[in-house]
Amino acid sequence: MVYFKQHSIIMMLTAAFTLTACSSQPSYQGPTTEASLQQHSQWQYQQDNAEQANYITDLVEVQGLSELINQALKNNPSLNQVHVALKLAYAQRDVTAASQWFSIDAGFDAQRSETSGTEYSSSIDVSWEADIWQKIADNVAAQDMTVASEQATLQAAKDTLVATVIRTYLNIILQHDLLAIEQQRLVVLENNEQSIIERYQYGLEDLEDLDTARTDTASTRATIAQYQEDLAQAKRALVLLLGVDEIEKLPTISSFPKVMQPLSALPKQDLARRPDLQSAYYTIQAKRYLVDVAYKDLLPSISLSASLSDLAKTPRQALLTSPVWSLLGGITAPLFQGGALKAQVEIAKLDAEDAFWQYQDTLLSAVNEVENALGQEQSLTEQQQHITRALENAKRSYSNYQSKYQQGLVDILELLSVQQQMYDLQAQLSQLNYTLLTNRIDLGLALGLGVSS
């Protein structure tokens, strides 16, 4: 008994000395992210007619669109994969956290030999590693940061999916509009053909003009066939996003809905809302904790174990009726592993540095996305105004040329040229409207507007 006490005292003194010697182990500090956000004090472009919005769904109101968005959030396969990744992160966190607790194992064996006959043995073993350096706690903290990163990744996936659904719906409206413009053009061209035939019968037109008109009519029919397929593909793309076989009811409107321009604030506020930046930040924190873990792998560890065991001739007697107990405590320290542990520290530090530069890359991309969207808003608005005026002029010119053609003052080629210009401008304006509205959705996404979590 005296020996056991002396031995325990020696172990405690050794542990205390080791703890004192290693307690100065510093926590890893890498580059910080605060300075990166502070570099951007204001956006380059100033906005006009922008409105405050909390979510990306606030930018557009179309009856029935919210039902499509809810379907996509529920059924989209890619989004559900990200959701599963988050569940895996939670499960891995639970596995890591379980290391903080002691483990209990029970065993029961039977052995038969020629000399002693059948013997039964049972045992209960308890083991525990003292987290004196907070290494397990750091591992758990790293898993917590990984879970937070996956949560932000899931939010980013939701936001992107909703924005894509809205853009795809706007594309369906665009294809409807372009198809309608070409169908109107076809009607006018077919009327031109009929007019040329009638004028030819009266000797007022040349058959060469009929060939020219028929060429434009055939070309327009080909364009209509292309737009019909583009419309079908846009609808199939929406079905794919929704994760369903078909859309039961697709809300349709005759023109583009109003999409308001989201108001930007200070870059630090706008960028802080972005889930992709949040995810990158949490990844940095997780990697830093893992650097601390790698450092602490170089330090000694203390483990305790206790055991109850029994040996008897019958199973009943072997159920720990008169057990023998044992208690073991030990300190282990890595002495030589060929530099593997130090290499692991270096790898962990490089992983942390890599995570920082990934954050920097995400941040610069985010700033670029906002600046591009703000610049596009101004450029597209100006283009829209110019094309609208050009279309008004083209319509007046078409009306004049049509009247002159009926009077025989201009030929069919001049009339066709004015007609083509008018319908081309209509199609160009429709494309500009679509690009402007989808750019506002992109701007909202770049400013961190998403969907409620």
C-alpha positions in Angstrom: 0.0 0.0 0.0 2.9 2.4 0.9 4.5 1.6 -2.5 1.2 2.3 -4.3 0.9 5.7 -2.6 4.5 6.6 -3.4 4.1 5.6 -7.0 0.9 7.7 -7.3 2.7 10.7 -5.8 5.5 10.3 -8.3 3.1 10.1 -11.2 1.2 13.3 -10.0 4.5 15.2 -9.6 5.6 14.1 -13.0 2.3 15.2 -14.5 2.4 18.5 -12.7 5.9 19.1 -14.0 4.9 18.2 -17.6 1.8 20.5 -17.4 3.9 23.4 -16.2 6.5 22.9 -18.9 4.0 22.8 -21.7 1.4 25.3 -20.5 3.1 28.0 -22.5 2.0 26.4 -25.7 0.6 29.4 -27.8 -2.6 29.3 -29.7 -2.2 29.6 -33.5 -2.9 33.1 -34.9 -3.1 33.5 -38.7 -4.0 36.4 -40.9 -7.3 38.2 -40.0 -10.3 38.9 -42.1 -11.2 42.3 -40.6 -8.7 44.2 -42.6 -10.0 42.7 -45.8 -13.5 44.0 -45.2 -12.2 47.4 -44.2 -10.5 47.9 -47.6 -13.9 48.6 -49.2 -15.4 51.8 -47.8 -18.0 52.5 -50.4 -19.4 51.2 -53.7 -18.2 52.8 -56.9 -21.6 53.5 -58.4 -24.4 55.6 -56.9 -28.0 54.3 -57.3 -31.2 56.0 -58.5 -34.7 54.7 -57.7 -33.4 51.9 -55.5 -35.6 50.4 -52.7 -34.9 48.7 -49.5 -35.5 44.9 -49.5 -34.9 42.2 -46.9 -35.2 39.1 -49.1 -34.6 38.4 -52.7 -38.2 37.3 -53.1 -39.2 40.9 -52.2 -37.8 42.2 -55.5 -40.6 40.7 -57.6 -44.2 39.9 -57.1 -46.0 37.4 -59.4 -49.0 35.4 -58.3 -48.1 31.8 -58.2 -44.3 32.3 -58.2 -43.9 31.7 -54.5 -45.4 28.2 -55.0 -42.8 27.4 -57.6 -40.0 28.6 -55.2 -41.4 26.5 -52.4 -41.4 23.4 -54.7 -37.8 24.0 -55.6 -36.7 24.4 -52.0 -38.4 21.2 -51.2 -37.5 19.0 -54.2 -34.4 20.3 -55.8 -31.8 17.4 -55.8 -28.7 19.6 -55.6 -30.1 21.5 -52.6 -31.0 18.3 -50.8 -27.4 17.1 -51.3 -26.2 20.2 -49.5 -28.7 19.6 -46.8 -27.4 16.0 -46.4 -23.8 17.5 -46.1 -25.0 19.6 -43.2 -26.5 16.6 -41.5 -23.2 14.7 -42.0 -21.3 17.7 -40.4 -23.6 17.5 -37.3 -23.0 13.7 -37.1 -19.3 14.2 -37.3 -19.5 16.8 -34.6 -21.3 14.3 -32.3 -18.6 11.7 -32.9 -15.8 14.2 -32.0 -17.7 15.4 -28.9 -18.1 11.9 -27.7 -14.3 11.7 -27.2 -14.6 14.0 -24.2 -16.5 11.2 -22.3 -15.2 8.0 -20.8 -16.0 4.7 -22.6 -17.3 1.6 -21.0 -16.9 -1.9 -22.5 -18.4 -5.2 -21.3 -17.2 -8.7 -22.2 -18.3 -12.3 -21.5 -16.2 -15.3 -22.6 -16.4 -19.1 -22.3 -13.3 -21.3 -22.7 -13.0 -25.1 -22.5 -9.8 -27.0 -22.0 -8.9 -30.6 -21.3 -7.4 -30.0 -18.0 -9.6 -27.3 -16.4 -12.9 -28.0 -18.2 -15.2 -25.0 -19.0 -14.4 -21.6 -17.5 -16.4 -18.4 -17.9 -15.1 -15.0 -17.6 -16.7 -11.5 -17.5 -15.3 -8.0 -17.5 -16.2 -4.4 -17.4 -13.6 -1.9 -18.6 -13.7 1.9 -18.2 -11.2 4.1 -20.0 -10.8 7.9 -20.2 -8.3 10.3 -21.6 -7.8 13.5 -19.7 -8.2 16.5 -22.0 -5.5 18.5 -20.2 -4.5 20.5 -23.2 -8.0 21.1 -24.4 -7.1 19.2 -27.6 -10.5 17.4 -27.8 -12.2 20.7 -27.0 -10.4 22.3 -29.9 -11.5 19.4 -32.1 -15.1 19.9 -31.1 -14.7 23.7 -31.7 -13.4 23.0 -35.1 -16.4 20.8 -35.8 -18.7 23.5 -34.6 -17.1 25.9 -37.1 -17.5 23.3 -39.8 -21.2 22.9 -38.9 -21.6 26.7 -39.1 -19.8 26.8 -42.5 -22.1 24.1 -43.8 -25.1 26.0 -42.5 -24.0 29.1 -44.4 -23.3 26.9 -47.5 -26.9 25.6 -47.3 -28.2 29.1 -47.1 -26.1 30.2 -50.1 -27.5 27.2 -52.0 -31.0 28.2 -51.1 -30.4 31.8 -52.2 -28.9 30.8 -55.5 -31.7 28.3 -56.2 -34.4 30.9 -55.6 -32.6 33.5 -57.8 -32.2 30.9 -60.5 -35.9 30.0 -60.4 -36.8 33.7 -60.7 -34.4 34.2 -63.6 -35.7 31.1 -65.4 -39.3 32.3 -65.0 -38.3 35.7 -66.5 -36.6 33.8 -69.3 -39.9 32.0 -70.1 -41.6 35.4 -70.3 -38.8 36.6 -72.6 -39.2 33.6 -74.9 -43.0 34.2 -75.0 -42.4 37.8 -75.9 -39.8 37.1 -78.6 -42.0 34.4 -80.1 -45.0 36.8 -80.2 -42.8 39.5 -82.0 -41.7 37.0 -84.6 -45.3 35.9 -85.1 -46.4 39.5 -85.7 -43.5 39.9 -88.1 -44.7 36.8 -90.0 -48.2 38.1 -90.3 -46.9 41.3 -91.8 -44.6 39.5 -94.2 -47.4 37.2 -95.4 -49.6 40.3 -96.0 -46.7 41.8 -98.0 -46.6 38.7 -100.2 -50.3 38.9 -100.8 -50.0 42.6 -101.6 -47.2 42.0 -104.0 -49.2 39.3 -105.8 -52.2 41.6 -106.1 -50.0 44.5 -107.3 -48.3 42.2 -109.8 -51.7 41.2 -111.2 -52.3 44.9 -111.9 -48.9 45.3 -113.4 -47.6 47.4 -110.5 -45.1 45.0 -109.0 -42.2 42.8 -110.1 -42.0 39.0 -109.3 -38.4 39.6 -108.1 -39.9 41.5 -105.2 -42.1 38.5 -104.4 -39.0 36.3 -104.1 -37.5 38.8 -101.7 -40.6 38.9 -99.6 -40.8 35.1 -99.6 -37.2 34.9 -98.5 -37.9 37.1 -95.4 -41.0 35.1 -94.7 -39.2 31.8 -94.7 -36.4 33.2 -92.6 -39.0 34.4 -90.0 -40.6 31.0 -89.9 -37.2 29.4 -89.1 -36.7 31.9 -86.3 -40.2 31.1 -84.9 -39.3 27.4 -84.9 -36.1 28.3 -82.9 -38.0 30.5 -80.4 -40.6 27.7 -79.9 -37.8 25.3 -78.9 -36.1 28.0 -76.8 -39.4 28.4 -74.9 -39.8 24.6 -74.4 -36.2 24.4 -73.1 -36.8 27.3 -70.7 -39.9 25.4 -69.3 -37.9 22.2 -69.0 -35.1 24.1 -67.2 -37.7 25.3 -64.7 -39.0 21.7 -64.2 -35.4 20.6 -63.5 -35.0 23.3 -60.9 -38.2 22.3 -59.2 -37.2 18.7 -59.0 -40.5 17.4 -60.4 -41.6 15.6 -63.5 -43.9 18.4 -64.7 -45.3 21.7 -63.5 -49.0 21.4 -62.7 -49.7 25.1 -63.1 -47.3 27.6 -64.5 -48.2 31.2 -63.8 -48.2 33.2 -67.0 -48.3 36.9 -67.5 -48.4 38.8 -70.8 -45.5 41.2 -70.0 -42.5 41.4 -67.7 -43.3 42.0 -64.0 -41.8 44.9 -62.1 -38.5 43.9 -60.4 -37.3 46.6 -58.1 -33.7 47.6 -57.8 -32.4 46.6 -54.3 -30.7 49.4 -52.3 -27.0 48.9 -51.5 -25.6 50.2 -48.2 -22.0 50.2 -46.9 -19.9 47.4 -48.4 -19.1 46.0 -45.0 -22.8 45.7 -44.2 -23.7 44.3 -47.6 -20.9 41.8 -47.7 -21.4 40.6 -44.2 -24.8 39.3 -45.2 -23.4 37.0 -47.9 -23.5 33.3 -46.8 -20.6 32.4 -49.0 -18.4 34.8 -47.2 -19.7 33.6 -43.8 -19.0 30.0 -44.9 -15.4 30.9 -45.9 -14.9 32.8 -42.6 -16.1 29.8 -40.5 -13.8 27.5 -42.5 -10.9 29.7 -41.5 -11.8 29.4 -37.8 -12.1 25.6 -38.1 -8.7 25.4 -39.7 -7.2 27.5 -37.0 -8.5 25.2 -34.3 -7.1 22.2 -36.2 -3.7 23.9 -36.1 -3.9 24.1 -32.3 -4.9 20.4 -32.3 -1.8 19.6 -34.4 0.4 21.5 -32.0 -1.1 19.7 -29.0 -0.5 16.3 -30.6 3.2 17.0 -29.8 2.4 17.1 -26.1 2.1 14.2 -23.5 -1.3 12.7 -22.9 -2.7 11.2 -19.6 -5.1 8.3 -19.7 -6.9 6.4 -16.9 -8.5 3.0 -17.1 -10.2 0.7 -14.6 -11.3 -2.9 -14.9 -13.6 -5.4 -13.1 -13.1 -9.0 -14.1 -14.3 -12.4 -12.8 -13.6 -16.0 -13.6 -15.8 -18.9 -12.6 -17.0 -22.4 -13.5 -20.6 -21.4 -14.2 -22.0 -18.4 -16.2 -24.0 -17.3 -13.1 -20.9 -17.2 -10.9 -18.9 -15.3 -13.6 -21.3 -12.4 -13.5 -19.0 -10.3 -11.3 -20.1 -12.0 -8.1 -16.6 -11.7 -6.7 -14.7 -9.5 -9.2 -11.1 -8.5 -9.2 -10.5 -4.9 -9.9 -7.5 -3.0 -11.4 -6.7 0.6 -11.9 -4.2 2.0 -14.4 -3.0 5.5 -15.0 -0.4 6.5 -17.5 1.4 9.3 -19.3 2.5 8.9 -22.9 4.5 11.4 -24.9 5.7 11.2 -28.5 9.5 10.9 -28.6 10.3 10.0 -32.2 8.0 9.6 -35.2 10.3 10.6 -38.0 9.1 14.2 -38.0 5.6 13.2 -38.9 3.9 15.2 -36.1 5.8 18.4 -37.0 4.9 17.8 -40.6 1.3 17.6 -39.6 1.6 20.9 -37.8 3.0 22.5 -41.0 0.2 20.9 -43.1 -2.4 22.3 -40.7 -0.9 25.8 -40.8 -0.9 25.6 -44.6 -4.5 24.5 -44.7 -5.4 27.5 -42.5 -3.5 29.8 -44.8 -5.2 28.3 -47.8 -8.6 28.8 -46.2 -7.7 32.5 -45.6 -6.8 33.0 -49.3 -10.0 31.2 -50.3 -11.8 33.8 -48.2 -9.9 36.5 -49.9 -10.9 35.1 -53.3 -14.5 34.9 -52.3 -14.4 38.4 -51.0 -12.9 39.9 -54.1 -15.4 38.0 -56.3 -18.2 39.3 -54.1 -17.1 42.9 -54.5 -16.7 42.4 -58.2 -20.2 41.0 -58.5 -21.7 44.0 -56.7 -19.8 46.5 -58.7 -20.6 44.8 -62.0 -24.3 44.6 -61.1 -24.4 48.3 -60.1 -22.6 49.3 -63.3 -24.9 47.1 -65.4 -28.0 48.7 -63.8 -26.9 52.1 -65.1 -25.7 50.9 -68.5 -28.8 48.8 -69.2 -31.2 51.6 -68.0 -29.5 54.0 -70.4 -29.6 51.5 -73.3 -33.3 50.8 -72.5 -34.1 54.5 -72.8 -32.3 54.8 -76.2 -33.8 51.7 -77.7 -37.3 52.8 -76.6 -36.9 56.1 -78.4 -35.4 54.3 -81.4 -38.4 52.0 -81.5 -40.9 54.9 -81.4 -39.1 56.5 -84.3 -39.1 53.2 -86.2 -42.8 52.8 -85.7 -43.5 56.2 -87.1 -41.1 55.5 -90.0 -42.9 52.2 -90.7 -46.3 53.9 -90.8 -45.0 56.6 -93.2 -43.3 54.0 -95.5 -46.4 51.8 -95.5 -48.5 54.8 -96.7 -45.9 55.7 -99.3 -45.7 52.1 -100.5 -49.5 52.0 -101.0 -49.1 55.1 -103.1 -46.3 53.6 -105.1 -43.7 56.2 -103.9 -41.3 53.5 -102.4 -40.6 50.0 -103.4 -41.1 46.8 -101.4 -37.4 46.5 -100.4 -37.5 49.9 -98.6 -40.7 48.8 -96.8 -39.2 45.5 -95.8 -36.1 47.2 -94.5 -38.1 49.5 -92.3 -40.3 46.6 -91.1 -37.3 44.5 -90.2 -35.7 47.4 -88.3 -38.9 47.9 -86.3 -39.3 44.3 -85.3 -35.6 43.9 -84.6 -35.8 46.9 -82.2 -38.8 45.3 -80.5 -36.8 42.1 -79.9 -33.8 44.0 -78.8 -35.9 46.0 -76.3 -37.4 42.8 -74.9 -33.9 41.3 -74.5 -32.8 44.5 -72.7 -35.8 44.4 -70.3 -35.0 40.8 -69.5 -31.3 41.5 -68.9 -32.1 44.5 -66.7 -34.6 42.6 -64.5 -32.3 39.6 -64.1 -29.4 41.9 -63.3 -31.5 43.3 -60.4 -31.9 39.7 -59.2 -28.1 39.2 -59.5 -27.6 42.5 -57.6 -29.8 41.3 -54.8 -27.9 38.1 -54.6 -24.6 39.9 -54.6 -25.8 42.2 -51.8 -26.6 39.2 -49.6 -30.3 39.2 -50.1 -31.6 35.6 -49.8 -34.5 33.7 -48.5 -35.5 33.3 -44.9 -33.7 30.3 -43.3 
